[in-house]
């Protein structure tokens, strides 16, 4: 029954939180055997709050772990890679784009502060 629950979306979240808080005897046994939990795209999207298109853009820009194909039509992500990515997220604030006037002012400020030889 536990194997069935591992592959449901809600239980995969519980498994991730449990792995990082306390490990049971079964978790230790899984770690010793080297078995890695695989997550489908749907399960990853339940953990990472982005759209599927944004997820693929992040993979393409190498901002998110690449999936592995276990069959020609089935892609999965490994839970430990997603968890490592999640731990590395800094929570930085999204910056807005500068207008051309702001870019010109920044370039002028750099030019003014650069000593000439």
C-alpha positions as CSV (number, residue, x, y, z in Angstrom):
1,X,0.0,0.0,0.0
2,X,2.9,2.4,0.8
3,X,4.3,1.9,-2.7
4,X,0.9,3.0,-4.2
5,X,0.8,6.1,-2.0
6,X,4.4,7.1,-2.9
7,X,3.3,7.6,-6.5
8,X,0.3,9.8,-5.7
9,X,0.8,13.5,-5.8
10,X,-0.1,14.2,-2.2
11,X,1.9,11.4,-0.8
12,X,4.9,12.3,-2.8
13,X,4.9,15.7,-1.1
14,X,4.7,13.9,2.3
15,X,7.5,11.5,1.4
16,X,9.7,14.5,0.5
17,X,9.0,16.3,3.7
18,X,9.5,13.1,5.7
19,X,12.8,12.3,4.0
20,X,14.2,15.6,5.1
21,X,12.8,15.6,8.6
22,X,13.0,12.0,9.9
23,X,13.8,8.8,8.1
24,X,12.1,5.6,8.9
25,X,13.7,2.1,8.6
26,X,12.1,1.7,5.2
27,X,13.6,5.0,4.0
28,X,17.0,3.9,5.2
29,X,16.6,0.6,3.4
30,X,15.6,2.4,0.2
31,X,18.7,4.6,0.5
32,X,21.0,1.6,1.0
33,X,19.6,-0.1,-2.1
34,X,20.0,3.1,-4.2
35,X,16.4,3.2,-5.3
36,X,15.4,6.7,-6.4
37,X,11.8,7.8,-6.4
38,X,10.6,9.0,-9.8
39,X,8.1,11.8,-10.3
40,X,5.9,12.3,-13.4
41,X,5.5,15.8,-14.9
42,X,2.1,16.1,-13.1
43,X,3.7,15.3,-9.8
44,X,6.5,17.8,-10.4
45,X,4.0,20.5,-11.3
46,X,2.2,19.8,-8.0
47,X,5.5,20.6,-6.2
48,X,6.8,23.4,-8.4
49,X,4.1,26.1,-8.8
50,X,4.7,26.9,-12.5
51,X,2.9,25.9,-15.8
52,X,4.2,23.0,-17.9
53,X,5.5,25.5,-20.5
54,X,7.4,27.4,-17.9
55,X,8.8,24.1,-16.6
56,X,10.1,23.2,-20.0
57,X,11.6,26.7,-20.5
58,X,13.4,26.3,-17.2
59,X,14.7,22.9,-18.3
60,X,15.9,24.4,-21.6
61,X,17.7,27.3,-19.8
62,X,19.2,24.7,-17.4
63,X,17.5,26.3,-14.4
64,X,15.7,23.1,-13.5
65,X,16.9,19.4,-13.6
66,X,16.4,17.7,-16.9
67,X,14.0,14.7,-17.0
68,X,15.0,11.2,-17.8
69,X,13.1,9.1,-20.3
70,X,12.4,5.6,-19.0
71,X,10.6,4.7,-22.2
72,X,10.3,6.5,-25.5
73,X,7.2,8.3,-24.3
74,X,7.6,8.5,-20.5
75,X,9.7,11.2,-18.9
76,X,10.3,11.4,-15.1
77,X,12.3,13.5,-12.7
78,X,14.1,12.1,-9.8
79,X,12.8,13.2,-6.4
80,X,16.3,13.9,-5.0
81,X,17.2,16.2,-8.0
82,X,13.9,18.2,-7.6
83,X,14.5,18.5,-3.8
84,X,18.1,19.7,-4.4
85,X,16.8,22.3,-6.9
86,X,14.2,23.4,-4.4
87,X,16.8,23.8,-1.7
88,X,18.9,25.9,-4.0
89,X,16.2,28.4,-4.8
90,X,17.1,31.7,-3.2
91,X,13.7,33.4,-3.4
92,X,15.2,36.3,-5.3
93,X,12.9,39.1,-6.3
94,X,12.0,39.4,-10.0
95,X,13.5,42.5,-11.5
96,X,11.7,44.7,-14.0
97,X,13.3,45.5,-17.3
98,X,14.9,48.9,-17.7
99,X,13.6,51.5,-20.1
100,X,15.9,52.8,-22.7
101,X,16.2,56.1,-20.8
102,X,17.2,54.2,-17.6
103,X,19.8,52.2,-19.6
104,X,21.3,55.4,-21.0
105,X,21.5,56.9,-17.5
106,X,23.2,53.9,-16.1
107,X,25.7,53.8,-19.0
108,X,26.4,57.5,-18.4
109,X,26.9,57.0,-14.7
110,X,29.4,54.2,-15.4
111,X,31.2,56.4,-17.9
112,X,31.4,59.3,-15.4
113,X,32.8,57.1,-12.7
114,X,35.4,55.4,-14.9
115,X,38.8,57.1,-14.5
116,X,40.5,58.1,-17.7
117,X,44.2,57.4,-18.1
